[in-house]
Each structure stands twice: as structure tokens, then as C-alpha cells.
Amino acid sequence: MPSRRTARIAALTVAVACSAASAVVVTSTAHADTVRIHDIQGTTRMSPLAGQQVTNVAGIVTGVRTYGSSRGFWIQDPQADDNPATSEGVFVFTGSTPKVAVGDSVTVSGTVTEFVPGGTSSGNQSVTEISRPTVTVVSSGNAVPAATVVDARSVPSAYTPAGDTAASGSVNGLPLEPKKYALDYYESLEGMNVQVADARVVTATDPFTELWVTVKPRENATRRGGTLYGSYTSQNTGRLQIQSLGAVADFPKANVGDTLAGTTAGPLDYNQFGGYTLVASRLGTLKQGGLERETTRKQSRGELAVATYNVENLDPSDDTFAEHANAIVNNLQSPDIVALEEIQDNNGATNDGTVAADQTVKKLIDAIAAAGGPAYEWRSIDPVNLADGGEPGGNIRQVFLFNPERVSFTDRAGGDATTAVGVTKERGKARLTVSPGRIDPANDAWKNSRKPLVGEFTFRGRTVFLIANHFASKGGDQSLHAQYQPPTRSSETQRHLQATAVNAFVKEVLATEKNADIIALGDINDFEFSDTAKLLEGDGALWSAIKSLPKSERYTYDYQGNSQVLDQILISPSIRRGCEFAYDSVHINSEFNDQISDHDPQVLRFRP
């Protein structure tokens, strides 16, 4: 999966380009003696005055945004109506640095627009704004309207209503029910001054100066302080993104389990990178929770330790080799085999036709040895240039590292980027036709995506087949907070085809040798409860071993306040039946603000 940083920068570029196209055009002038903010906001997500001119809309400035492509300020009417569905706040889009201050009493004339962050094709909800404004400051130094408290009592447990089938599943036209649905509740506060108190951090501070908290500390809590994502139908309603109107340097560098003690307050915004967002003019004080990186136990002499680790676009120019090596040697305790994902070619994102990654892998192996680890050997297959997706020019691929003091690799010539691996029988045992090899690389399931890498290993005289995977990313899916409910997960289509292909290969091996030890592992880019995982497991050919963990420990990735599974190790019946396996999701990255990858590695130990 492309890094969140790469995807975020690309999306920001698109957002700036799409800003004009994503707003409603002026069509008429609103006719009313006095238009108030709650009249503009209305009782649905779309303003009843969208596209119309409004004049002399009164409010108190509650926040000013002086940075980015969405510069402007928020105003709030201190004289609220009695309808909980109508927000009393609105954003005034200026496009340049606003010339107002918090506490100014202003009147605003302009055009009511519905701006869709990310563009209309994203499926996101819109933000009601006043654009092309004429602003008059009436007075200054006024008290800001009291912040509405957002907490476990105020946020409903139900996430969203089902979308209107007559509107392609959109919730935009549905009357808001803020006491019944969380997304409706947040929408009813759009643009208003809100506050949270003593909020636990559930996604660490990222490079874009934002983090996530929960206002429901008991909601699906993980053992280490996060919020577990365990079902499509049971969303975590207490999640809320926090940004700041202050200096970047003052934003807390928080880890999961930390707390923003005291009050965090500011306008409630909506953006494409997480939906409803508290843009803080006042930040709580960071209280550290003391979270530490985990270390798994060392495998015993008779156990084979197999790991998967997405090293996030690793290329020779990166400065993280020593840290990755330390993680593999110390946190993972030098597994016998490590399946790596996102190893880039020798010059990274430089798009010049280079596909070899020997320098990238050698630099990592040398760093592992320097950290006190084994002298790993490696196997991989170079992809066809630009054929496997990922960062353009990077040619990411999977790589097997293995400790030759513990494990041997069976080499069978002929494996390359376009040759499909097959299965034969020798003396009653399954054998690969090529090793390393790739599963059905001509299959459209792998178009612009990584082809599975298959290898045949021997441990203490027993053959073990490994399939290293990196399935298609979730890019293009509608967000959890989209206007379409339930959101469309369009990226699943390709992953379902990929899972079907891997499952078919596993069945081919099992048809040849019923009790073969097979492990399919890697960045599956989907949840353990997903249809992708069910297709991989189809007919009992495999089983996702992360399900052996308590639910509160089942996560490998942390995204928008949800601790979730993307990386998996699936095992064949012979391994599962033995009941002598141990699984560990080793949390060293996803919960930390100084992560070297956005994925946590996984380790399986068993006795072949």
C-alpha cells in the first residue's frame, strides 16, 4: 500500500485543483429580512440556500485559519434557535489570510456554497461555507460563544442512517437526527465551537500535525489504548480528529494511549482526510501514557519463526535501515524467515528503468548483521518495470530473508517476472516447478499490483511453502464518513480476485500433498473479517492465525482512529491442527508518532 504521506500529498494536490469544481455556483439571492446562520445550515447536510447570495449574516469569530488552501474563519451566532439539527456556526472561505480576529462581531455577505473536500467524485460529504465574502467588523473583543461539549453521553452509539436509495445511497438529503446517529450529531455541530475533555489518543500524531482521540474511552478499547475496528457494521462513533490553528511546533507529539488532559476546543470542521475534525484554538496538555514498543519471545530450537514486515518503500537512500535492522533483530528476535513487503529497487522512485533491488536488500542485511543478527540470505524476483504498482519508479516487491543456519531454501531455476509457478509430485510430496516463483503473473488479478512470491524452504527435514503477498491497496474506496452509506469499497474487487488466485494455488499444493505446511503471509490490505480473508481461507485451505489472539490485540495498522488488521499470516490445516503455533502482532510502529513504517510486523512460531 502506498505510504499515507505519498497518498496525502497527492490528494492535497487534487483538492486544490478541484476546489472550484466542488462548490455550488451562484444562482440567485436569498430573500429574507434577516438570514441567520442556522437558516443557512438548515436541517439536512445541504444548505437550503446553497447557490444563493446572503447579506449581513451576523456572528462572532470563533477561529481563524491562516494557512493552507482553505483559508478563512468561522463565525457562530450566539443567539441559537431551539432546533438541535441546525448548526449555529459556519465557515467563511476567504482564500487569502483573513483580516479578522477571534472575538470580532462581524456581518458577512457572500455566496452560500457546499464545498466537497476531495472533489465530488470522492463521495465525501460537503462543508457549508460562505464564499466570496464581504466582511464588516462591527466590534472586537467579544466573548466567544461557549463551546458545545462533545463526550460519551452526547455522541450516539449508532453511526449513521442508511442512505436514501432514491439518491444512490446518499444521506445528504435526509433530515438530521443528531440524537440518534453520530454522523448526524457531528453535522449538526459543523462550524460550531466545540470541546472535548481528557481525551485519549487513539491514533498517534502524524507528519501532517494531526492526531485522533476518542470521547468514548470504553468503546472497543485495545489493550494498549487504541480503538479496535472489528466490523463493517459496528463503527467507532467516539473517534474525532484533532488539528490545530496554532503553530506546528506547539502541536503535541503523541502516541496511542496518551491523553490530551484538560480541555481541547475549537471549531468543528470537515475534511477529506478524516471527516469531522476539531480544529483546536486551545489544546489540552499532553499526558504521556508510557507506551513502549513490544518485543516478541525468541523461538525455541524446534520452532520455526516466520515473520511478515512491510518496510514502507525502503530504498538505499533511506535513513531507516539501522532502525529496521534493530526491529528485526531485537523486537522480532531474528525470525528464521522474514517476508518483506515494499522493498524498492536500487534507486527508489527514480523512474529510469531500474528494477534490481540487490543494493537495497544488501544494505538491510548488512544492517541486521551490524545489529547482532544473523547473516541472512535472500530470494526474490525482480518485477517488470512499472508493472507492479506502488510509488512510480520504485518497483516495490516482496523479498524473503532467511537464516541459513536454521533454514535452507530449495532453489529451482526458471522463476522470473512472467513465469507462473506450478506444483509437481515427487515421491509423494509436493514440489514447486520453480523456486522462487510467482503465482499466475499473467492473471488480470495482478494488474498494476504485486504478484505473490512463492518459495520452498526446509526446516529440520520438513518442507514448508511460503507465499509472500502484497495485495492491492484500499485506494479509491469511499470513506467511512462519506455521504454514501454504506460506503462503496471498490478496491475490494481486485483483492477478491487476488485472494481467489492464491487460494487456488494453495489448493493445488494440498491436492498434491494433503498435509503440506503452507503459509500465506504479507500485507493483505484487508481485514481479518473481510470477504478477502474469507476467499483466502476458502474451503478450509487456509486460516488467518491473527484470529488466535484476543480481539483486543488483533490489529497491525492504525488509521483514522481505528486499530485494524491489514497484515496477516494464514496457515494450512496441518499447521493449525497441530495447535503448537503461537502468533504475535508486534506493535512497534502503528501506535507511535516516530514510526519507521506504518505497519506492525507479525510473527508466527510453530513446529513443522
N, C-alpha and C positions, 0 to 999 in steps of 0.2 A: 504494500500500500504506500503511495507517495506520502512523504512526511507531511504532518499538519502544517508546518511552516511553508513548504512549497505550495500546497493547495491553498493556503490562506492568502499568500501573496498574489497568486493567480486570480483568486476570487475577488480580491480588492481591486485589481486592475479592471476586471469585468464590471464591478459595482460602480466605479467612477464612470466608465463608458456608458453604462445603462441608466444612469440616474435620471436623465431627461426622459428617456423612453418609458420609465417605470412610474411616471407621475401622471395624474389626470390633468387634461388640458382645460383651460378656462372656457366656459360655455355661456355663463350668464351672471347676473348679480343677484345676491340674496336680498329679498325684500322683507325687512322686518324692522320694527322700531329699534330694538336692541338685540344684537346677536351675542349670546354668551357662549363660553367655551363648551358647556355641556350641550348646547344646541348643535355645535359643530361636531362634537364626538358622537352624539346620538346613542341609540340603544343596540346597535349592531357594530360589527367591525368596520363597516364602511360609513363614512360621514354622509348624512342626508344632504349636505351642502357641497359635496365633492364637485369640483369644477366650477364653483361659483365664487364671485367676489364677495368679501365681507369687509365691513368697515368698523373701525373703532371698537375692536374686541378688547375688553379690559382684562388685566391680570397683573399679578405680582411675579417678577422674575425670580425663579427658584434655582436656576442653574444656567451656566454659560459654557458652551463648548467652543474653544478657540483653535482646535486642531483638527486635522483630517479633512476628508472630503465632504463631511456633513456638519459644517459649522453653523452655529445658530444658538438659540436659547429656548428655555422652557418657561412658560407662564402658567399660572394657576389662579383660578377665580376663588377668592376667599369666601365668597357667598355661594355655597353649594346648594344644589337643588336637593329634593328628597328622593331621587331615583338612584339606587346603588349601581345601576347598569351604566350610567353616564359618567364618564370621566370629567373631572374639573380641570385637567391640565392638557396642554398641547405644545408641540414643538414648533418653533418659528425658524424656518430654514432661511439663512441669510446668504450662505455660500462664501462669505468672507467673515473676517473677525467681527463679531457683534460689538456695538458701541453702547452696551447696556451693562448694568451690574446687578448682582443678586440684591433683592430688596427694592429695586426700582418698580414703581407702579407705572404701567405703560398701557397705551392703546395701540392696537395693531390693525392695519388694513392690508389686505392682500388676497391671495387666491387659496382656497381650500383644496389640498391635493392629497391623494393617497399614494405615498411612495412605497414601492416594494423593494426592500433590500435584496440585492442579488438579482433583480430583474424579474419580470413576470413569469418567465419560464422556470424559475426556481421553485414555484409553488408556495413561496413564503407568504405569510400574512403581510399586510401593509401597515405603514405608520401614517396616521392622520397628521398633516402638517399645514401650516400657513406659509406659503411661499411668495416670493416677490414682494416682500413686506415693506410697508411704510410704517415706521415706528415713532411714536411720540412718548417721551418720558414725562410723566405727569408730576411725579415726586420721587424722592430717593430715601433710602434708609428705613423702609417699611418692614414690618415683621413678615417673615416668610410663612405661608400657611403651614400649620402643623403637619408633620409627616404622618401618613397613614401607616399603622403598624401591620407588618406582614409577618405572620407567625403560624405555628402549627394549628391554632384554632381558626384562623381566618381563611386559610387555604383549604379548599375542599379536597376530599380524597379521590374523587373521580377526576380524570384528567381532562377529558374533552367530550363534547357531544359528537355523535356520528354526523358526518357531513350530509348536506342536502343532496339526495340522489338526482334531483332535477337540476342541480348546479354542479354536476360532475364530482360530487362529494365535497364541495367547498362548504366551510362553516361561515363564510363571510356574511351571508345574508340572514343568518339565524339570530333571533333575539338573544342577547347575552343573558346568561343565568349565573351570575357571579357567586351565588351561594351554593351552586350545585357542581360547577366544573372549574378546575384550576385555571385552564387557559382563558376561560371567560372572566374569572376573577382578575387575573393579571391584565387582561384587556380593559376591564372597567377602570383600571388604575393607570392606563397608558398616559404618559406625560405628567403624572402627578408626583408630588414629593412623597416618598415612602421611606420606611426604615425597617431594618432587621436588628436584632439584638443577640449578642453572644452566639454568633452563627459559626457552626463547624465547617471547616473547609473540606470539600469532597472532590475537588479537582485542583491540583497544585497550580500556582502561578505559572503562566506560560510566557513565551517571548513577546507576546502582544500586550503584556501588562493587564492581564485579567485572570480571574480565578472563579471558582464556583463554590457556593456554600449551600447548605440545606437549612431550611427553617423547621424541618421535621426530623430531629435527631434520632428518632427511633424508627424511621421509615427505612426498612430493608438495609439496616446498617451492616457493613462488613466488620470483620474482626479488627481491622486496623483503622477504622474511622471513615471509610467511604460509604457510598450508597450503591447497593448492588442492583444491576439491571438483570432481571431474571425472566422476563416475559414480555411479549408484544402487547399483551392486554392488561398489564399492571404497571403503568408508568409511575415514576417517582415524581410526585407533584411538588415536593418541597425544594427542589433544585432551583437555584437562582444564580445567574451570572453577575459578577461584580466587576465593574470598571471604575475608573476614577477621573474626575475633572481636574485633579491636581497634577503635580509634577511626577513624571515617570519615576524619578529617583526615590520618591516617597512611597511608592506602592510596595506593599509587603511582599516578601519572597516567602511564600507559604507552601507547606506540604500538606498532604491529606492528614486529617486528624488535628491540625492546628485550629485555633479559634480566633475569629475577629471579635475580641472582647469589647463589651460596651456597644455603642450604637454606630451603625453604618447607615447613612442616609443620603438621599439624593433623588433626582427624577428617575422614573421608570421608563426606560427606552425599549425599543425592539430592534434587533439587527439580525443579519443573515448568519452570524457565527454563534448562535445560541438562543436566539429568540429574546424573551423578556430579560432585560438587563438593568440592574440598579447601577446608575452612573453616579458614583458617590461624590458628593461635595464634602462629606465627612466620613472618614474611615475609622472603624474600630481598631483597637490596639492588638497587634499580633501576639497571641499567646501560643507558644510552641507546644505541640503535643508529644514531642520526643520520639517521633517515628524514626526507626532505624532500618537500614537495608537488611534483607534476610540472607541467611546462609543455609543452604541445604546440607544434609549429612553426607558424608563420604560413603560411596558404595563399598560393600564388603567384597572380599576376594571372589566370591562366587556369583556376585551380582553384576549384570551388565547395566551400565548407566548410559542412557541416551537422552540427549537434550535437543531442544529447538530454540533458536535465538535470532530474532530479527534485529540486525545491527544498523538499520536505518541508513541506507545509501552510503555505505562505507567505501571510501576510495583513498588512494595513497596520500592525498593532500590533507586528510582529516587529522585532527589533533586528539582523537579519542582512542587511538589504538591501545595505549597503556591502560586506560580505564576499562576498555572491553576485555583486555587480557586479564586484568585483576578480577573482573567479574567472573570470567570463565574459570580461573584457577582457584579463587578463594570463595566466591559466593556459590558457584556451581560445583565446586570441589573436583574440577578436572574430569568431566564426564568422559567415558570411553569413546563415545561418538557424539559429535555436535553437528546438527544440521543448521547451517546458517542461511538466512534469507537477506536479500538486499545487499549482496556483495557486488559492487560496481566494477567496471573494467579499469584498466591501468591508468587512465587519465580522467576518470569520473565523468562529469557531464559534458566534457569537451566532445563535440559531435564530429569526429573525423574518421569514423570507420573502425576505430579500435574496438575489439571485442574481448581480447585476452585479459584475464584478471590475475595472472600469476603473481604480479608485483603486489597487488592488494592482499592476496592470501598470504604470501610470504611475510609481508610486514606484520600481519596479525600473528602468524605462527611464531615469528621471532619475538614478538612482544610477550606472547604466552610463555615462551621458554625463559625470557628475562624475568618474568614474574614468578618463576619457580615451577612452572607447569611442565607437562610432558612435551617431548619433541613430536608434535602432531604431524601426521602426513595428511594429504588431502586428495579428493577426487571431485571433479565437476565436469561440465560440458559447456563450452562457450556457445552462446546463442547466435543466431543470425542477427546481424546488425539491425538495431531498431525494431526487432520483431517481437520483443517480449514485454513491451510496456515499461512503465516506470518513468523516472526522470529522463527526458530526451538526451540521448548520447551516453547515458550511464550504463545501459545494457545490464541491468541487475539480473542476478541468477542465484540459485541455491548452490551451496557447497557443503560437502561432507568433510569434516575434520575427524580423524580417528587416531587413537593412541596405539601404535604398532606393538607396544609392549604388552598390550592386553587384547587387541583385536586385530584380525587380518582382513584385508579386503581382497575379494576374488575379482581379478581383472579379466575381462573377456573383451577382446578387441572388436571394433566396429561401431561403437557408440558415437554418435555425433548429433548435431543440432536437428537433423531432419530424419534420422533413422529411428523407427519405433522399436522399443524393446519387446521381446517376446518371452515365452516360457516354454521350456522343454523338460522332459523327464529323463533323469539318469539314475539308474539303479534304484528306482522307486522314489527318487527325490526330485523336487522342483529345482530347476536351474534357469538362470536368465540367459537369453541368447547373446546379450551384450551387457557389460557391467563396467563402468556406469552406463546407464541408458536413459531414454526419455519415453514417457508414456504417450503414444499416439500423437506425435507433434504436429501432424497434418490436420488433426481434428479441429474444426472451427471453434470448439470449446476453448482452445488456447490462443485464439487470435488476439494479438497485442497483449498477451499475458504470459506469465512464466509457465513453462512446461515442467511437469513433475520430474525430478531426478531420482532414479532408482539405482540402488546399489546392493550388492550381495556381500555380506560380512560373515565371518566365522568367529565365534567366541567359545572357547573351551570345547571345540569339536562340533558345535551346534551352529547350523546356518541360520542367519537372521536376515530378512529382507527389509530394507528401509526405503521409504518413498518420501522424499523431501518436497513439500508443496509450498506454493505461494499463490493462492487463488486471487482472482480479480477483486479489485477494491470496491468499496461501497460508494465511490464517486458517482454522482448523478441521482442518488436516492433523494426523495423528499424528506425534509427534516421532521423530527418528532413534533415540532411546534408549527408545522405547515398549516396552511389554510385548508388543505385537503386531509380529511380524517376518515378512515385511517390513511396515513401517507403511503404513497406508492414506493416500493422497493425495487426499482427497475434493474438494479445491478444484480439482483438475485438470479436472473435468467442465465447469465453466463456461469455463475458459480454452481448452479444446479447441473448444467452440462458438464462442468469440470468434475463435480462430485460423482456424477454418473460414470464418467470415464475412469476415474480412479477406482471406484467400487468394482467396475467390470474387470479391471486388471487384477485386483485383489482376488476376485472370484476365480479368475483364470489360474492364479497360483494355487488357491485352495483346492480347485478341481484336480490339480496335478498332485498336490500333497496336502491331504486333509488337515494335518496337524502342523502345517508350516507356521513359523513365527514371523509375523508381518507387522510392521509398524509404519503407519502413515502419519506424518507429523509436519508441522510448519505453521505458517501464517495462513489460516483458512479464511480469514477476513469475514467470519460469520460466527454466530453464537452457538453454544452447545445445544440449545433448544430449537435451532433453526431447521428449516427444511433442507438446507445444505448439509448440515450434520446428519440428518436422518437419511439422506441419499447416500452419504458416505458409509453409513452404518448398515445400509440396506441388506435385508435378509440375514442379518447377524454376521456379515462378513467382517465388520469392524465394530468397535465400541469406543466412544470418547472417554478416555480414562480420567479426564478432569472431573467427571461426574462421580468419581470415588471420593472427592473431597467434600467436606461440609459446605453447604450452599454459601455461607458467609466468606468462604475462601476461593470461590470459583470466579476468578477474574484475572485477566492478563493485560488489560488496557483500561485507560480511564479517559472518557470522552464526555464533555459537557455535563459533568456531574454524575455520570453513570460508570461505575466499575463493571466491566463486562469482559466476556470471553471473545477473543479473536484468534488466539494461538491455541492449537490443540495437538494432542498426541493420541492417536487412535490405535487400538491394538486388536489383533486377531483372536479368535476364540481360544486357541491353545495358550496364549499368554493370560487371558482373562480367567480361564478355567483354573489355572494353576494357583490363583489367589495369592501368589507370592510376589506381587508387584506393589510398588509404592510410588505415588505421584506427588509432585511438588511444583506449585506455581511460585517461583522465587521472586518475590516483589522487591526489585532493586531499581526500577525505573519509573513505572507509570504513576506512582504516587508522589514523585519528588519534583521540585522545581528545577533542579540541576541534573536532570536525566540525560543520559548519553544515547538513549533510544527511547521511543515512546511505547515500546513493548517490554513486558516482563518475560524472561526465559522460562521454559518449562523443562522439568527433568522427570524421567521415568526410570525406575530401577526394577529389574526383575531377574529371575533365574531361568535362563533358557533350558 
